Amino acid sequence: MKPLLLALRQRPDQRLDLSPLVPHLISGRSAVEIERIELQMTRWRVSVGDVFRLRMGDPGRIRIDGSCDRLDRVGQAMTGGEIFVDGDVGTQAGRSMAGGRLTVTGNTGPWAASGMKGGLLEIRGATGAFLGAPLAGEMAGIRGGLVIVRGRAGERAGDRMRRGTIVIEGEAGAYAGSRMIAGSLIVGKKAGALPGYLMKRGSIVLGAGCEAVSPTFVDCGYHELLVMRLWAGILHPHSKKAATLLRRPLQRLAGDMAVLGKGEIFIGSQS
Amino acid sequence: MRILTVKGVRIDDTFAEAFGMRATALTITADTARWARQAAVTMTGFATSVIGCGCEAGIDCELTVKRTPDGRPGVRVLLFATSSTELQKQLQARVGQCVLTSPSSACYAGIKGEEALKLGNALRYFGDGWQVSKRFGGKHYWRIPVMDGEFVCEATTAVTKAAVGGGNLIIIGRTSETTRAAAEAAAAAITRVPDVIAPFPGGIARSGSKVGSKYKGVLASTNDAYCPTLRGAVKTSLDADAGAVLEIVIDGLTSEAVATAMRASIAAIVKLGPKRGATRISAGNYGGKLGPHHYHLRDLLP
């Protein structure tokens, strides 16, 4: 059975909240019922049929064609199945996602994977600031699942991360892994200044170093740790670049000593 | 009792009686096969019988680099005990004292199941606060800093309730040498069967026991019916040509695995023949009333 296709008729003139269009909320509905689902725009509500051309298919596999950066909360709270987005998306892609697979071929806005609990989010382009970070007032960011960003990530990627794995194959902005509680963050290329700022626990791996390391991180020497080998084996199907990076000797910096100091930054030997 | 003869080896028409046990499996890896084996051998030492050792343990098989989680040479170890509580106690003590201490070692669950036993979750306190928890690919690991780097240990392993302990063969020959040759062939055959161990030294026991004793408080004593030197003095089970008896005890994760191992052992003994090996094969039981698993030798002939 072919995936259920939603082709965007035209770029909406306001922001559009796509959170109701996830597999577990539309399964069992007919084409007419899906077209009647109401979506919230910035100022008023529209129905799915107004903004998308629908081709019925397997509701467990949704494909969004012609997507643009005004489509927000794509795949929010999805529990299973698959959403494939051809194009860019807006803010909070994969927000609170608990399972399944969300793929975006273009770029995403800020707060992608915010509050994510499980599943796999792949962003083939770049992502904005606060990847996996909590929204204002929340205690923790991403707490499970795997996020792969093939391009660049903005500032504060992995802010207040609690658990799970984030792989950024490109560069990362400043304060990557800021206030991390635990979890694992990999940046393939160079990171901005002060990665791991006020991190308590967790692991950050920087393939090509960073602009500036905080003086509150202390050098623990170069090591080839077994756990990195184990991790490389698990990540290899998802990101060969990350797996290659993890198999190299890495310099371990412990910190952030300004807080608990049980976190660690690993820096690739080439930097 | 009816006697069956296969290629000159007499096989008693009797059965081995075995018991349900709790068991777990571990994968131990190290930088080299030698050190993986060393950790496994140390961990499974003094684990021949639950009566005196708390558990029965042994090496199931060696694992190539493609079959281990971290891509290093490894060994699969099986542990059997009478209860999950005892199994937990033995696992923790043995991994903590013998695997954690072994250079370059790492330890992973070797079996899947619903009921968990603490592995890294119990050993992590050795890290004194510097231990690190990592969850990758749906699994939970502990990294414990040690003097040669880090000890990586999976948080839990599973326990199976389908395990069977006490599958056995009694091997009777003319001399000590030929009987030992037959027992060695049988033990070698068992190492090739997956999911089973023969926990006694080299897989062979020479001091088979019976339940009870003339002495108060002694639970088990020598199996006088099979002692060749007592042949005339007690109600013996031995024929006139018997000069030595050895026993193989088999523990398996499933009843099928134990049956497969017994079948392989009998085949190996029969192949060796009565001149170079055993003249007779029997099995130990308690009349069939104590253990739920009965392995009839006539069903396991080659």
Interface residues (C-beta under 8 A of the other chain):
Chain A: R163 G164 T165 A182 S184 R201 S203 H223 L225 L226 V227 R229 L230 W231 G233 I234 L235 K262 E264
Chain B: P69 D70 G71 R72 A106 G129 W130 V132 S133 K134 R135 F136 G137 Y141 R143 G149 E150 V152
